[in-house]
Amino acid sequence: MLLDTFRKLMLVSVGALSLTKEKAEQLVRELTEKGQVSTNEARKFVTELMEKGDKEREAIRNAVGQEVRRIREEWGIVTKGDLADLNARLARIEEHLFGSPATEPENTAEPGAAQ
């Protein structure tokens, strides 16, 4: 019985990233109904587990974001923001040279092409 409880707690710990609040509350109900842990202990454990999952998700999000930025810089990938800045700069140059911005050419990119 104790081994089964320990096994469940380990599985929940390992799956903290994908653990939903509903699943955690279901585990609390199961453990308290069986009398294996008190309600307060179970709720405290679930709260700590959810907080740890949130922190781990944030750490993963930050790591992925950093890696995407590194690859973008390394490969010289242009972002939509970069293009918008360049278009705005071009419009200011055209306005300065011609008195008003030139009309934008139609989009000649093929359908489905990256913009």
DOLUMBA-610720 format. One record per residue: x, y, z of N, C-alpha, C in turn; residue in three letters. Coordinates in steps of 0.2 Angstrom, whole numbers, plus 5000, padded with zeros to 4 digits. Layout:
REM residues N
XYZXYZXYZALA ...
This chain:
REM residues 115
500449945000500050005000500450065000MET 500950075004501450125005501850134998LEU 502050074995502450074989501950104983LEU 501350084983500950114978500850184979ASP 500750214985500650284986501350314984THR 501950294986502550314984502650324976PHE 502450264973502450264966501950314962ARG 501350324965500950374962501250444963LYS 501550454969501850524970502450534965LEU 502850484964503450494960503150504952MET 502650464950502350474944502150544943LEU 501750574948501550644948502050694947VAL 502650674951503150724951503550724945SER 503650664942503950664935503550704930VAL 502850694930502350724926502150794928GLY 502550834932502350894934502250944929ALA 502650944923502550984918501850984914LEU 501550924914500950914911500350904915SER 500450904922499950894927499450954927LEU 498850944926498350994926498050994933THR 497751054935497551064941496951004943LYS 496550994937496050944938496350874940GLU 496850854937497250784938497550794945LYS 497750844947498050854954497550844959ALA 496950874958496450874963496150804963GLU 496150764958495850704957496350654962GLN 497050664961497450624965497350644972LEU 497250704974497150724981496550684984VAL 495950684980495350644982495550574983ARG 495950544978496050474979496450454985GLU 496950494986497450484992497050494999LEU 496650554999496250565005495750515006THR 495350495001494850445002495150375005GLU 495750365003496050295005496350305012LYS 496350365014496650385021497450375021GLY 497750385015498450375015498850445016GLN 498450495016498750565018498150605020VAL 498350655024497850705026497650755021SER 497050785021496850825016497350885015THR 497550915021498050965021498650955018ASN 498950895020499550865017499550865009GLU 498950835007498850825000498850884996ALA 498450934999498350994996499051034995ARG 499351035001500051065001500451034996LYS 500450974995500950934990500750964983PHE 500050964982499850984975499951054974VAL 499951094978500051164977500851174976THR 501251144980501951144978502151114971GLU 501751064970501951034963501651074957LEU 501151104958500851154953501351214952MET 501651244958502051294958502751274954GLU 502951214956503551194953503451184945LYS 502851154943502751154936502751214932GLY 502451264936502451334933503151364932ASP 503551354937504251374936504651334931LYS 504451274930504851234925504551254918GLU 503951264917503651284911503951354909ARG 504051404914504351464912505051464910GLU 505451414914506151404912506251374905ALA 505751334903505751304897505651354892ILE 505151394893504951444888505451494887ARG 505851514893506451564892506951524888ASN 507151464889507651434886507551424878ALA 506851414877506651404870506751474866VAL 506551524870506551594867507251614866GLY 507751594870508451614870508751574864GLN 508551514863508851474857508551504851GLU 507951524850507651544844508051614842VAL 508151654847508451714846509151704844ARG 509551654847510251644845510251614838ARG 509751574836509751544829509551604824ILE 509051644826508951694821509451744820ARG 509851754825510451804824511051764820GLU 511151704822511651664819511551654811GLU 510851644810510651624803510551694799TRP 510451744803510251814799509551814797GLY 509151784801508351774799508051844801ILE 507751874796507351934797506651924800VAL 506451964805505851954808505352004804THR 504651994806504152044803504252114806LYS 504552114812504652184815505252214811GLY 505752174809506352204806506052234799ASP 505652194796505352214789504952284790LEU 504552284795504052344797504552404798ALA 505052394802505552454803505852474796ASP 506052424792506352444786505852474781LEU 505252454781504752484777504552554779ASN 504552564786504452634788505052684787ALA 505652654787506252694785506252714778ARG 506052664774505952674767505452734765LEU 504952724768504352774767504652844769ALA 504952854775505252914777505752944772ARG 506152894769506652924764506252944757ILE 505752904755505352924749505052994750GLU 504753004756504453064758504953124758GLU 505553114760506053164760506253174753HIS 506353124749506553134742506053154737LEU 505453134738504953144733504353184736PHE 504353204742503853244745503253204747GLY 503153144745502653104748502853034747SER 502652984751502852914750502552884744PRO 502952844740502752814734502252764736ALA 501852744731501352694733501652624733THR 501352584738501652524739501552474733GLU 502052434731501952394725501552334728PRO 501152304723500752244725501252184727GLU 500952144732501352094734501452044729ASN 502052034727502151984721502451914723THR 502451904730502651844733502151794731ALA 502451734730502051674728501651654735GLU 501051624734500651604739500951554743PRO 500951564750501251514754502051534756GLY 502251584752502951604753503051634760ALA 503651634763503751664769503851744768ALA 503551784772503551854772504051884777GLN 
